[in-house]
Amino acid sequence: MTTSHRLSRRTLLRATAAAGGAALLSSCARGSGDAVDLAYWNFFGGSDGKLMVELVNRFRTEAPNVRVTDTTLMWGPPYYTKLAMACAGGRAPDLATMHGSRLSTFGRDLLDEWDLDELAARGVSLDEFPQPVLDRVLVDGRLMALPLDTHPLVLYYNTDICEKAGLLAPDGTLAPIHGAEQMLDAGRRAAEVTGAIGIALGSLHEAHIWMPFWSAYRQLGGQMRLPDGGPAEVDRDAMVGAMTFLRDLCDGTICSPSLDGQSSPAAFASQQAGFLFVGPWEVTSARTAGIPFSMTQFPALFGDTPYVRADSHSFVLPTQAQVDPAARSAAYDMAVSMLRNSLAWAAGGGHIPALSAVADSPEYLAEKPVSNYREAAQVVEFDPEAYFSGSGSTLMARAGQSLQGVTGRSLTPEQGADDLIGWLDDQLTLGSPL
């Protein structure tokens, strides 16, 4: 049975606060043939949305007795606001998708932990996931989110343009890039070929500009702790260094400072740029354009290790007023099914599979160019932990203003760093609303 709809705000506001309880899944009172209702929320649209529908339908085929109601809500703050309200009101779905970086948004009381024994009974153990991803979804030793994938910032490159610019290795892949100066030089050489720009980056889109900033900041050794009450514990020198790179990048020749989240991938798709800095999801637009391109791991601009900003689409068990053991068991079944069938999710959407059985499979390794950057899963850097941090968060939006001031040259890197640090200090005095 296929049921899809959108939830109204009124429905969520009617929920009343209640504590969630743990379910003993093995004590399910229903017989194995009885129908089970399962509510699942996600935020996937576009090509990712189509791929997620395929995964859900695959589970429907595997478990015909489970009646899945899948609800797609608007990505970003609207999704997380409604999910938090539903959790607080005890009327949450049985299963939901969440960015690993947003776990802090939900504090410690709005999600139930995953039972490792129940996962083991379905053939899944923690040693099958990349350690950097596990480090983010484990809270005080408890698994609070089950990772489906990792999606880091990656480097797209047009093979024809790069060949003409002398940037390819003998095997036809991009010659290794070591350091910020080599990346900037590669952009200049690509711009000479395109007659436009060398690198496309949506500097006017807060997520697109945040990804290379956070990658460079972490490569420079920058740490960021955001304790309640403040002040923010940051490395100002590393912040200035990362912002200086972005300013030098967006000089109008290497990269235009006026591209946004749509015009940036469009510039690459129309071959007006030889490179593109963005997440792996734009593989769809590049393929649709029919241009000669490939993808590789984002380079080490500073230091020897290519630390890179990333996030993880993960499954969570929202706290409910009363847990239905049968529905909770079905939630485990559905999540594991989607993990095990995530090859199409990876091949079509560019995401790195979290489950090693898929990530190490010959089938995934044969998927080019999306498997080229699979090793990035071992060096991913999530956003700093805070209730206002993570994908689609207030931090990303406000940091975007500081970064855009630098790339647009209305702020120096030093001024941009001080602007962001000042905002962080102010934000930390407000305290979490949860």
Contacts in CASP RR format, 6 or more apart in sequence:
PFRMAT RR
TARGET T0000
AUTHOR 0000-0000-0000
METHOD contacts of the structure
MODEL  1
MTTSHRLSRRTLLRATAAAGGAALLSSCARGSGDAVDLAYWNFFGGSDGK
LMVELVNRFRTEAPNVRVTDTTLMWGPPYYTKLAMACAGGRAPDLATMHG
SRLSTFGRDLLDEWDLDELAARGVSLDEFPQPVLDRVLVDGRLMALPLDT
HPLVLYYNTDICEKAGLLAPDGTLAPIHGAEQMLDAGRRAAEVTGAIGIA
LGSLHEAHIWMPFWSAYRQLGGQMRLPDGGPAEVDRDAMVGAMTFLRDLC
DGTICSPSLDGQSSPAAFASQQAGFLFVGPWEVTSARTAGIPFSMTQFPA
LFGDTPYVRADSHSFVLPTQAQVDPAARSAAYDMAVSMLRNSLAWAAGGG
HIPALSAVADSPEYLAEKPVSNYREAAQVVEFDPEAYFSGSGSTLMARAG
QSLQGVTGRSLTPEQGADDLIGWLDDQLTLGSPL
1 60 0 8 1.000
1 67 0 8 1.000
1 68 0 8 1.000
2 57 0 8 1.000
2 60 0 8 1.000
2 68 0 8 1.000
3 67 0 8 1.000
3 68 0 8 1.000
3 69 0 8 1.000
3 70 0 8 1.000
4 69 0 8 1.000
4 70 0 8 1.000
4 71 0 8 1.000
4 72 0 8 1.000
5 69 0 8 1.000
5 71 0 8 1.000
6 71 0 8 1.000
6 72 0 8 1.000
6 73 0 8 1.000
7 41 0 8 1.000
7 71 0 8 1.000
7 73 0 8 1.000
7 82 0 8 1.000
9 82 0 8 1.000
11 91 0 8 1.000
12 82 0 8 1.000
12 85 0 8 1.000
12 86 0 8 1.000
12 91 0 8 1.000
13 85 0 8 1.000
14 91 0 8 1.000
15 85 0 8 1.000
15 86 0 8 1.000
15 88 0 8 1.000
15 89 0 8 1.000
15 90 0 8 1.000
15 91 0 8 1.000
16 89 0 8 1.000
16 90 0 8 1.000
16 321 0 8 1.000
17 88 0 8 1.000
17 89 0 8 1.000
17 90 0 8 1.000
18 89 0 8 1.000
18 90 0 8 1.000
18 321 0 8 1.000
18 322 0 8 1.000
19 319 0 8 1.000
19 321 0 8 1.000
20 90 0 8 1.000
20 112 0 8 1.000
20 319 0 8 1.000
20 320 0 8 1.000
20 321 0 8 1.000
20 322 0 8 1.000
20 323 0 8 1.000
21 112 0 8 1.000
21 319 0 8 1.000
21 320 0 8 1.000
21 322 0 8 1.000
21 323 0 8 1.000
22 112 0 8 1.000
22 323 0 8 1.000
23 323 0 8 1.000
23 324 0 8 1.000
23 325 0 8 1.000
23 328 0 8 1.000
23 329 0 8 1.000
24 325 0 8 1.000
25 115 0 8 1.000
25 118 0 8 1.000
25 325 0 8 1.000
25 328 0 8 1.000
25 329 0 8 1.000
25 332 0 8 1.000
27 325 0 8 1.000
28 325 0 8 1.000
28 326 0 8 1.000
28 329 0 8 1.000
29 325 0 8 1.000
29 326 0 8 1.000
30 36 0 8 1.000
30 326 0 8 1.000
32 65 0 8 1.000
33 65 0 8 1.000
34 65 0 8 1.000
34 326 0 8 1.000
35 65 0 8 1.000
35 66 0 8 1.000
35 67 0 8 1.000
36 65 0 8 1.000
36 66 0 8 1.000
36 67 0 8 1.000
36 326 0 8 1.000
36 327 0 8 1.000
36 329 0 8 1.000
36 330 0 8 1.000
37 66 0 8 1.000
37 67 0 8 1.000
37 69 0 8 1.000
37 327 0 8 1.000
38 66 0 8 1.000
38 67 0 8 1.000
38 68 0 8 1.000
38 69 0 8 1.000
38 94 0 8 1.000
38 95 0 8 1.000
38 327 0 8 1.000
38 330 0 8 1.000
38 331 0 8 1.000
38 334 0 8 1.000
39 69 0 8 1.000
39 71 0 8 1.000
39 93 0 8 1.000
39 94 0 8 1.000
39 95 0 8 1.000
39 327 0 8 1.000
40 56 0 8 1.000
40 68 0 8 1.000
40 69 0 8 1.000
40 70 0 8 1.000
40 71 0 8 1.000
40 93 0 8 1.000
40 94 0 8 1.000
40 95 0 8 1.000
40 96 0 8 1.000
40 331 0 8 1.000
40 334 0 8 1.000
41 70 0 8 1.000
41 71 0 8 1.000
41 72 0 8 1.000
41 73 0 8 1.000
41 79 0 8 1.000
41 83 0 8 1.000
41 93 0 8 1.000
41 95 0 8 1.000
41 96 0 8 1.000
41 97 0 8 1.000
42 49 0 8 1.000
42 52 0 8 1.000
42 70 0 8 1.000
42 71 0 8 1.000
42 72 0 8 1.000
42 73 0 8 1.000
42 96 0 8 1.000
42 97 0 8 1.000
43 72 0 8 1.000
43 73 0 8 1.000
43 74 0 8 1.000
43 75 0 8 1.000
43 76 0 8 1.000
43 79 0 8 1.000
43 97 0 8 1.000
44 51 0 8 1.000
44 52 0 8 1.000
44 72 0 8 1.000
44 75 0 8 1.000
44 97 0 8 1.000
45 52 0 8 1.000
45 72 0 8 1.000
45 75 0 8 1.000
47 281 0 8 1.000
47 284 0 8 1.000
47 348 0 8 1.000
47 349 0 8 1.000
48 281 0 8 1.000
48 349 0 8 1.000
49 72 0 8 1.000
51 344 0 8 1.000
51 345 0 8 1.000
51 348 0 8 1.000
51 349 0 8 1.000
52 345 0 8 1.000
53 70 0 8 1.000
54 344 0 8 1.000
55 337 0 8 1.000
55 338 0 8 1.000
55 341 0 8 1.000
55 342 0 8 1.000
55 344 0 8 1.000
55 345 0 8 1.000
56 68 0 8 1.000
56 70 0 8 1.000
56 334 0 8 1.000
56 338 0 8 1.000
58 337 0 8 1.000
58 338 0 8 1.000
58 341 0 8 1.000
59 66 0 8 1.000
59 68 0 8 1.000
59 333 0 8 1.000
59 334 0 8 1.000
59 337 0 8 1.000
59 338 0 8 1.000
60 66 0 8 1.000
60 68 0 8 1.000
62 337 0 8 1.000
63 330 0 8 1.000
63 333 0 8 1.000
63 334 0 8 1.000
63 337 0 8 1.000
66 330 0 8 1.000
66 333 0 8 1.000
66 334 0 8 1.000
68 334 0 8 1.000
71 93 0 8 1.000
73 79 0 8 1.000
73 82 0 8 1.000
73 83 0 8 1.000
75 392 0 8 1.000
76 391 0 8 1.000
76 392 0 8 1.000
77 392 0 8 1.000
77 393 0 8 1.000
80 98 0 8 1.000
80 102 0 8 1.000
80 105 0 8 1.000
83 92 0 8 1.000
83 96 0 8 1.000
83 98 0 8 1.000
83 106 0 8 1.000
83 318 0 8 1.000
84 105 0 8 1.000
84 106 0 8 1.000
84 110 0 8 1.000
84 434 0 8 1.000
86 92 0 8 1.000
86 93 0 8 1.000
86 318 0 8 1.000
87 106 0 8 1.000
87 110 0 8 1.000
87 111 0 8 1.000
87 318 0 8 1.000
87 319 0 8 1.000
88 110 0 8 1.000
88 434 0 8 1.000
89 321 0 8 1.000
90 319 0 8 1.000
90 320 0 8 1.000
90 321 0 8 1.000
91 320 0 8 1.000
91 321 0 8 1.000
92 318 0 8 1.000
92 319 0 8 1.000
92 320 0 8 1.000
93 318 0 8 1.000
94 317 0 8 1.000
94 318 0 8 1.000
94 320 0 8 1.000
94 324 0 8 1.000
94 327 0 8 1.000
94 328 0 8 1.000
94 330 0 8 1.000
94 331 0 8 1.000
95 315 0 8 1.000
95 316 0 8 1.000
95 317 0 8 1.000
95 318 0 8 1.000
95 331 0 8 1.000
95 334 0 8 1.000
95 335 0 8 1.000
96 315 0 8 1.000
96 316 0 8 1.000
96 318 0 8 1.000
97 148 0 8 1.000
97 313 0 8 1.000
97 314 0 8 1.000
97 315 0 8 1.000
97 316 0 8 1.000
98 106 0 8 1.000
98 145 0 8 1.000
98 313 0 8 1.000
98 314 0 8 1.000
98 315 0 8 1.000
98 316 0 8 1.000
99 311 0 8 1.000
99 312 0 8 1.000
99 313 0 8 1.000
99 314 0 8 1.000
99 390 0 8 1.000
99 391 0 8 1.000
99 392 0 8 1.000
100 136 0 8 1.000
100 137 0 8 1.000
100 145 0 8 1.000
100 147 0 8 1.000
100 311 0 8 1.000
100 312 0 8 1.000
100 313 0 8 1.000
100 314 0 8 1.000
100 382 0 8 1.000
101 136 0 8 1.000
101 311 0 8 1.000
101 312 0 8 1.000
101 382 0 8 1.000
101 383 0 8 1.000
101 389 0 8 1.000
101 390 0 8 1.000
101 391 0 8 1.000
101 393 0 8 1.000
102 390 0 8 1.000
102 391 0 8 1.000
102 393 0 8 1.000
103 111 0 8 1.000
103 136 0 8 1.000
103 137 0 8 1.000
103 139 0 8 1.000
103 144 0 8 1.000
103 145 0 8 1.000
104 385 0 8 1.000
104 386 0 8 1.000
104 387 0 8 1.000
104 389 0 8 1.000
104 390 0 8 1.000
105 387 0 8 1.000
105 388 0 8 1.000
105 389 0 8 1.000
105 390 0 8 1.000
105 393 0 8 1.000
105 434 0 8 1.000
106 316 0 8 1.000
106 434 0 8 1.000
107 387 0 8 1.000
107 432 0 8 1.000
107 434 0 8 1.000
108 139 0 8 1.000
109 319 0 8 1.000
109 434 0 8 1.000
110 318 0 8 1.000
110 319 0 8 1.000
110 434 0 8 1.000
111 144 0 8 1.000
111 145 0 8 1.000
111 316 0 8 1.000
111 317 0 8 1.000
111 318 0 8 1.000
111 319 0 8 1.000
112 317 0 8 1.000
112 318 0 8 1.000
112 319 0 8 1.000
112 323 0 8 1.000
113 139 0 8 1.000
113 142 0 8 1.000
113 143 0 8 1.000
113 144 0 8 1.000
113 317 0 8 1.000
114 143 0 8 1.000
114 144 0 8 1.000
114 145 0 8 1.000
114 146 0 8 1.000
114 317 0 8 1.000
115 332 0 8 1.000
116 125 0 8 1.000
116 126 0 8 1.000
116 143 0 8 1.000
118 329 0 8 1.000
118 332 0 8 1.000
119 125 0 8 1.000
119 143 0 8 1.000
119 146 0 8 1.000
119 332 0 8 1.000
119 336 0 8 1.000
122 332 0 8 1.000
122 333 0 8 1.000
122 336 0 8 1.000
123 336 0 8 1.000
124 336 0 8 1.000
124 339 0 8 1.000
124 355 0 8 1.000
126 134 0 8 1.000
126 143 0 8 1.000
128 355 0 8 1.000
128 356 0 8 1.000
128 357 0 8 1.000
129 147 0 8 1.000
129 354 0 8 1.000
129 355 0 8 1.000
129 356 0 8 1.000
130 150 0 8 1.000
130 354 0 8 1.000
130 377 0 8 1.000
130 378 0 8 1.000
130 380 0 8 1.000
131 378 0 8 1.000
132 377 0 8 1.000
132 378 0 8 1.000
132 379 0 8 1.000
132 380 0 8 1.000
132 381 0 8 1.000
132 382 0 8 1.000
133 147 0 8 1.000
133 150 0 8 1.000
133 312 0 8 1.000
133 354 0 8 1.000
133 377 0 8 1.000
133 380 0 8 1.000
134 147 0 8 1.000
136 312 0 8 1.000
136 382 0 8 1.000
137 143 0 8 1.000
137 144 0 8 1.000
137 145 0 8 1.000
137 146 0 8 1.000
137 147 0 8 1.000
137 312 0 8 1.000
137 314 0 8 1.000
138 144 0 8 1.000
144 316 0 8 1.000
145 312 0 8 1.000
145 314 0 8 1.000
145 315 0 8 1.000
145 316 0 8 1.000
146 314 0 8 1.000
146 315 0 8 1.000
146 316 0 8 1.000
146 335 0 8 1.000
146 339 0 8 1.000
147 312 0 8 1.000
147 313 0 8 1.000
147 314 0 8 1.000
147 354 0 8 1.000
148 312 0 8 1.000
148 313 0 8 1.000
148 314 0 8 1.000
148 315 0 8 1.000
148 338 0 8 1.000
148 339 0 8 1.000
148 342 0 8 1.000
148 345 0 8 1.000
148 351 0 8 1.000
148 353 0 8 1.000
148 354 0 8 1.000
149 312 0 8 1.000
149 313 0 8 1.000
149 342 0 8 1.000
149 345 0 8 1.000
149 346 0 8 1.000
149 351 0 8 1.000
149 352 0 8 1.000
149 353 0 8 1.000
149 354 0 8 1.000
150 310 0 8 1.000
150 311 0 8 1.000
150 312 0 8 1.000
150 351 0 8 1.000
150 352 0 8 1.000
150 354 0 8 1.000
150 376 0 8 1.000
150 377 0 8 1.000
150 380 0 8 1.000
151 279 0 8 1.000
151 280 0 8 1.000
151 281 0 8 1.000
151 310 0 8 1.000
151 311 0 8 1.000
151 312 0 8 1.000
151 313 0 8 1.000
151 350 0 8 1.000
151 351 0 8 1.000
151 352 0 8 1.000
152 279 0 8 1.000
152 280 0 8 1.000
152 297 0 8 1.000
152 298 0 8 1.000
152 308 0 8 1.000
152 309 0 8 1.000
152 310 0 8 1.000
152 352 0 8 1.000
152 373 0 8 1.000
152 376 0 8 1.000
152 377 0 8 1.000
152 380 0 8 1.000
153 211 0 8 1.000
153 212 0 8 1.000
153 215 0 8 1.000
153 277 0 8 1.000
153 278 0 8 1.000
153 279 0 8 1.000
153 298 0 8 1.000
153 308 0 8 1.000
153 309 0 8 1.000
153 310 0 8 1.000
154 278 0 8 1.000
154 279 0 8 1.000
154 280 0 8 1.000
154 295 0 8 1.000
154 296 0 8 1.000
154 297 0 8 1.000
154 298 0 8 1.000
154 373 0 8 1.000
154 376 0 8 1.000
155 174 0 8 1.000
155 275 0 8 1.000
155 276 0 8 1.000
155 277 0 8 1.000
155 295 0 8 1.000
155 296 0 8 1.000
155 297 0 8 1.000
155 298 0 8 1.000
155 299 0 8 1.000
155 373 0 8 1.000
156 268 0 8 1.000
156 275 0 8 1.000
156 276 0 8 1.000
156 277 0 8 1.000
156 278 0 8 1.000
156 282 0 8 1.000
156 286 0 8 1.000
156 293 0 8 1.000
156 294 0 8 1.000
156 295 0 8 1.000
157 167 0 8 1.000
157 174 0 8 1.000
157 274 0 8 1.000
157 275 0 8 1.000
157 276 0 8 1.000
157 293 0 8 1.000
157 294 0 8 1.000
157 295 0 8 1.000
157 296 0 8 1.000
158 190 0 8 1.000
158 268 0 8 1.000
158 271 0 8 1.000
158 273 0 8 1.000
158 274 0 8 1.000
158 275 0 8 1.000
158 291 0 8 1.000
158 292 0 8 1.000
158 293 0 8 1.000
159 168 0 8 1.000
159 172 0 8 1.000
159 292 0 8 1.000
159 293 0 8 1.000
159 294 0 8 1.000
160 271 0 8 1.000
160 292 0 8 1.000
161 190 0 8 1.000
161 193 0 8 1.000
161 194 0 8 1.000
161 271 0 8 1.000
161 274 0 8 1.000
162 168 0 8 1.000
162 174 0 8 1.000
162 186 0 8 1.000
162 190 0 8 1.000
162 274 0 8 1.000
163 172 0 8 1.000
164 193 0 8 1.000
165 186 0 8 1.000
165 189 0 8 1.000
165 190 0 8 1.000
165 192 0 8 1.000
165 193 0 8 1.000
165 274 0 8 1.000
166 175 0 8 1.000
166 189 0 8 1.000
167 174 0 8 1.000
167 175 0 8 1.000
167 186 0 8 1.000
167 189 0 8 1.000
167 190 0 8 1.000
168 174 0 8 1.000
168 175 0 8 1.000
169 175 0 8 1.000
169 176 0 8 1.000
173 294 0 8 1.000
173 296 0 8 1.000
174 294 0 8 1.000
174 296 0 8 1.000
176 299 0 8 1.000
177 183 0 8 1.000
177 186 0 8 1.000
177 299 0 8 1.000
178 299 0 8 1.000
178 300 0 8 1.000
179 299 0 8 1.000
179 300 0 8 1.000
179 301 0 8 1.000
179 302 0 8 1.000
179 303 0 8 1.000
180 216 0 8 1.000
180 245 0 8 1.000
180 248 0 8 1.000
180 301 0 8 1.000
180 302 0 8 1.000
182 299 0 8 1.000
183 249 0 8 1.000
183 299 0 8 1.000
183 301 0 8 1.000
184 248 0 8 1.000
184 249 0 8 1.000
184 254 0 8 1.000
186 275 0 8 1.000
187 198 0 8 1.000
187 199 0 8 1.000
187 254 0 8 1.000
187 255 0 8 1.000
187 274 0 8 1.000
187 275 0 8 1.000
188 198 0 8 1.000
188 253 0 8 1.000
188 254 0 8 1.000
190 198 0 8 1.000
190 199 0 8 1.000
190 273 0 8 1.000
190 274 0 8 1.000
190 275 0 8 1.000
191 197 0 8 1.000
191 198 0 8 1.000
191 253 0 8 1.000
191 254 0 8 1.000
193 274 0 8 1.000
194 271 0 8 1.000
194 272 0 8 1.000
194 273 0 8 1.000
194 274 0 8 1.000
196 267 0 8 1.000
196 272 0 8 1.000
196 273 0 8 1.000
197 252 0 8 1.000
197 253 0 8 1.000
197 254 0 8 1.000
197 255 0 8 1.000
197 256 0 8 1.000
197 267 0 8 1.000
197 272 0 8 1.000
197 273 0 8 1.000
198 253 0 8 1.000
198 254 0 8 1.000
198 255 0 8 1.000
198 273 0 8 1.000
198 274 0 8 1.000
198 275 0 8 1.000
199 249 0 8 1.000
199 254 0 8 1.000
199 255 0 8 1.000
199 273 0 8 1.000
199 274 0 8 1.000
199 275 0 8 1.000
199 276 0 8 1.000
199 277 0 8 1.000
200 255 0 8 1.000
200 259 0 8 1.000
200 264 0 8 1.000
200 265 0 8 1.000
200 267 0 8 1.000
200 268 0 8 1.000
200 272 0 8 1.000
200 273 0 8 1.000
200 274 0 8 1.000
200 275 0 8 1.000
200 276 0 8 1.000
200 277 0 8 1.000
200 278 0 8 1.000
201 208 0 8 1.000
201 209 0 8 1.000
201 212 0 8 1.000
201 249 0 8 1.000
201 250 0 8 1.000
201 255 0 8 1.000
201 259 0 8 1.000
201 264 0 8 1.000
201 276 0 8 1.000
201 277 0 8 1.000
201 278 0 8 1.000
202 208 0 8 1.000
202 209 0 8 1.000
202 259 0 8 1.000
202 260 0 8 1.000
202 261 0 8 1.000
202 263 0 8 1.000
202 264 0 8 1.000
202 277 0 8 1.000
202 278 0 8 1.000
203 209 0 8 1.000
203 246 0 8 1.000
203 250 0 8 1.000
203 255 0 8 1.000
203 256 0 8 1.000
203 257 0 8 1.000
203 258 0 8 1.000
203 259 0 8 1.000
203 403 0 8 1.000
203 404 0 8 1.000
203 407 0 8 1.000
203 408 0 8 1.000
204 257 0 8 1.000
204 258 0 8 1.000
204 259 0 8 1.000
204 260 0 8 1.000
204 261 0 8 1.000
204 404 0 8 1.000
205 260 0 8 1.000
205 261 0 8 1.000
205 264 0 8 1.000
206 392 0 8 1.000
206 396 0 8 1.000
206 397 0 8 1.000
206 399 0 8 1.000
206 400 0 8 1.000
206 401 0 8 1.000
206 403 0 8 1.000
207 391 0 8 1.000
207 392 0 8 1.000
207 396 0 8 1.000
208 260 0 8 1.000
208 261 0 8 1.000
208 264 0 8 1.000
208 277 0 8 1.000
208 278 0 8 1.000
209 246 0 8 1.000
209 400 0 8 1.000
209 403 0 8 1.000
209 404 0 8 1.000
209 407 0 8 1.000
210 309 0 8 1.000
210 396 0 8 1.000
210 399 0 8 1.000
210 400 0 8 1.000
210 403 0 8 1.000
211 277 0 8 1.000
211 278 0 8 1.000
211 279 0 8 1.000
211 309 0 8 1.000
212 245 0 8 1.000
212 246 0 8 1.000
212 249 0 8 1.000
212 277 0 8 1.000
212 298 0 8 1.000
212 309 0 8 1.000
213 242 0 8 1.000
213 243 0 8 1.000
213 246 0 8 1.000
213 309 0 8 1.000
213 399 0 8 1.000
213 403 0 8 1.000
214 242 0 8 1.000
214 309 0 8 1.000
214 381 0 8 1.000
214 383 0 8 1.000
215 298 0 8 1.000
215 301 0 8 1.000
215 307 0 8 1.000
215 308 0 8 1.000
215 309 0 8 1.000
215 381 0 8 1.000
216 241 0 8 1.000
216 242 0 8 1.000
216 245 0 8 1.000
216 246 0 8 1.000
216 301 0 8 1.000
216 302 0 8 1.000
217 224 0 8 1.000
217 235 0 8 1.000
217 238 0 8 1.000
217 239 0 8 1.000
217 242 0 8 1.000
218 307 0 8 1.000
218 309 0 8 1.000
218 381 0 8 1.000
219 300 0 8 1.000
219 301 0 8 1.000
219 302 0 8 1.000
219 303 0 8 1.000
219 305 0 8 1.000
219 306 0 8 1.000
219 307 0 8 1.000
220 235 0 8 1.000
220 237 0 8 1.000
220 238 0 8 1.000
220 241 0 8 1.000
220 242 0 8 1.000
220 302 0 8 1.000
220 303 0 8 1.000
221 235 0 8 1.000
221 238 0 8 1.000
221 302 0 8 1.000
222 234 0 8 1.000
222 235 0 8 1.000
222 238 0 8 1.000
222 239 0 8 1.000
223 233 0 8 1.000
223 234 0 8 1.000
223 235 0 8 1.000
224 232 0 8 1.000
224 233 0 8 1.000
224 234 0 8 1.000
224 235 0 8 1.000
224 384 0 8 1.000
225 232 0 8 1.000
225 233 0 8 1.000
225 384 0 8 1.000
226 232 0 8 1.000
226 233 0 8 1.000
226 384 0 8 1.000
226 385 0 8 1.000
226 386 0 8 1.000
226 389 0 8 1.000
226 424 0 8 1.000
226 428 0 8 1.000
227 233 0 8 1.000
227 428 0 8 1.000
228 428 0 8 1.000
228 431 0 8 1.000
228 432 0 8 1.000
229 428 0 8 1.000
229 429 0 8 1.000
229 431 0 8 1.000
230 425 0 8 1.000
230 428 0 8 1.000
230 429 0 8 1.000
231 424 0 8 1.000
231 425 0 8 1.000
231 428 0 8 1.000
232 421 0 8 1.000
232 422 0 8 1.000
232 424 0 8 1.000
232 425 0 8 1.000
232 428 0 8 1.000
234 421 0 8 1.000
234 424 0 8 1.000
236 417 0 8 1.000
236 418 0 8 1.000
236 421 0 8 1.000
239 417 0 8 1.000
239 420 0 8 1.000
239 421 0 8 1.000
240 413 0 8 1.000
240 414 0 8 1.000
240 417 0 8 1.000
241 413 0 8 1.000
243 402 0 8 1.000
243 403 0 8 1.000
243 406 0 8 1.000
243 413 0 8 1.000
243 416 0 8 1.000
243 417 0 8 1.000
244 413 0 8 1.000
245 301 0 8 1.000
246 403 0 8 1.000
246 406 0 8 1.000
246 407 0 8 1.000
247 406 0 8 1.000
247 407 0 8 1.000
247 408 0 8 1.000
247 409 0 8 1.000
247 413 0 8 1.000
248 254 0 8 1.000
249 255 0 8 1.000
249 407 0 8 1.000
250 256 0 8 1.000
250 257 0 8 1.000
250 407 0 8 1.000
250 408 0 8 1.000
255 273 0 8 1.000
256 267 0 8 1.000
257 404 0 8 1.000
257 407 0 8 1.000
257 408 0 8 1.000
257 409 0 8 1.000
259 267 0 8 1.000
264 276 0 8 1.000
264 278 0 8 1.000
265 276 0 8 1.000
265 278 0 8 1.000
265 282 0 8 1.000
265 285 0 8 1.000
265 286 0 8 1.000
266 285 0 8 1.000
267 273 0 8 1.000
267 276 0 8 1.000
268 274 0 8 1.000
268 275 0 8 1.000
268 276 0 8 1.000
268 282 0 8 1.000
268 286 0 8 1.000
268 291 0 8 1.000
268 293 0 8 1.000
269 285 0 8 1.000
269 286 0 8 1.000
269 288 0 8 1.000
269 289 0 8 1.000
269 291 0 8 1.000
270 289 0 8 1.000
271 291 0 8 1.000
276 282 0 8 1.000
276 286 0 8 1.000
277 298 0 8 1.000
280 295 0 8 1.000
280 349 0 8 1.000
280 350 0 8 1.000
280 351 0 8 1.000
280 352 0 8 1.000
280 370 0 8 1.000
280 373 0 8 1.000
281 349 0 8 1.000
281 350 0 8 1.000
281 351 0 8 1.000
283 295 0 8 1.000
283 348 0 8 1.000
283 349 0 8 1.000
283 350 0 8 1.000
283 369 0 8 1.000
283 370 0 8 1.000
284 348 0 8 1.000
284 349 0 8 1.000
286 293 0 8 1.000
293 369 0 8 1.000
294 368 0 8 1.000
294 369 0 8 1.000
294 372 0 8 1.000
295 369 0 8 1.000
295 370 0 8 1.000
295 372 0 8 1.000
295 373 0 8 1.000
296 369 0 8 1.000
296 372 0 8 1.000
296 373 0 8 1.000
297 306 0 8 1.000
297 308 0 8 1.000
297 372 0 8 1.000
297 373 0 8 1.000
297 375 0 8 1.000
297 376 0 8 1.000
298 306 0 8 1.000
298 308 0 8 1.000
298 373 0 8 1.000
298 376 0 8 1.000
299 306 0 8 1.000
300 306 0 8 1.000
300 307 0 8 1.000
305 379 0 8 1.000
306 376 0 8 1.000
306 379 0 8 1.000
307 379 0 8 1.000
307 380 0 8 1.000
307 381 0 8 1.000
308 376 0 8 1.000
308 379 0 8 1.000
308 380 0 8 1.000
308 381 0 8 1.000
309 380 0 8 1.000
309 381 0 8 1.000
309 382 0 8 1.000
309 383 0 8 1.000
310 376 0 8 1.000
310 377 0 8 1.000
310 380 0 8 1.000
310 381 0 8 1.000
310 382 0 8 1.000
311 382 0 8 1.000
311 383 0 8 1.000
311 390 0 8 1.000
311 391 0 8 1.000
312 354 0 8 1.000
312 382 0 8 1.000
313 351 0 8 1.000
315 335 0 8 1.000
315 338 0 8 1.000
317 328 0 8 1.000
317 331 0 8 1.000
338 345 0 8 1.000
339 353 0 8 1.000
339 354 0 8 1.000
339 355 0 8 1.000
339 358 0 8 1.000
340 355 0 8 1.000
340 357 0 8 1.000
340 358 0 8 1.000
342 351 0 8 1.000
342 353 0 8 1.000
342 354 0 8 1.000
342 355 0 8 1.000
342 358 0 8 1.000
343 353 0 8 1.000
343 358 0 8 1.000
343 361 0 8 1.000
343 363 0 8 1.000
343 364 0 8 1.000
343 367 0 8 1.000
345 351 0 8 1.000
345 353 0 8 1.000
346 352 0 8 1.000
346 353 0 8 1.000
346 358 0 8 1.000
346 359 0 8 1.000
346 364 0 8 1.000
346 367 0 8 1.000
346 370 0 8 1.000
346 371 0 8 1.000
347 364 0 8 1.000
347 367 0 8 1.000
347 370 0 8 1.000
348 370 0 8 1.000
349 370 0 8 1.000
350 370 0 8 1.000
352 359 0 8 1.000
352 373 0 8 1.000
352 374 0 8 1.000
352 376 0 8 1.000
352 377 0 8 1.000
353 359 0 8 1.000
353 364 0 8 1.000
354 377 0 8 1.000
358 364 0 8 1.000
359 374 0 8 1.000
359 377 0 8 1.000
364 371 0 8 1.000
364 374 0 8 1.000
365 371 0 8 1.000
365 374 0 8 1.000
382 390 0 8 1.000
383 389 0 8 1.000
383 390 0 8 1.000
383 391 0 8 1.000
383 393 0 8 1.000
383 395 0 8 1.000
383 396 0 8 1.000
384 395 0 8 1.000
386 395 0 8 1.000
386 427 0 8 1.000
386 428 0 8 1.000
387 431 0 8 1.000
387 432 0 8 1.000
387 433 0 8 1.000
387 434 0 8 1.000
388 394 0 8 1.000
388 395 0 8 1.000
388 427 0 8 1.000
389 395 0 8 1.000
389 396 0 8 1.000
390 396 0 8 1.000
394 427 0 8 1.000
395 424 0 8 1.000
395 427 0 8 1.000
398 420 0 8 1.000
398 423 0 8 1.000
398 427 0 8 1.000
399 420 0 8 1.000
401 419 0 8 1.000
402 411 0 8 1.000
402 416 0 8 1.000
402 417 0 8 1.000
402 419 0 8 1.000
402 420 0 8 1.000
402 423 0 8 1.000
403 416 0 8 1.000
403 420 0 8 1.000
405 411 0 8 1.000
405 416 0 8 1.000
406 412 0 8 1.000
406 413 0 8 1.000
406 415 0 8 1.000
406 416 0 8 1.000
411 419 0 8 1.000
END
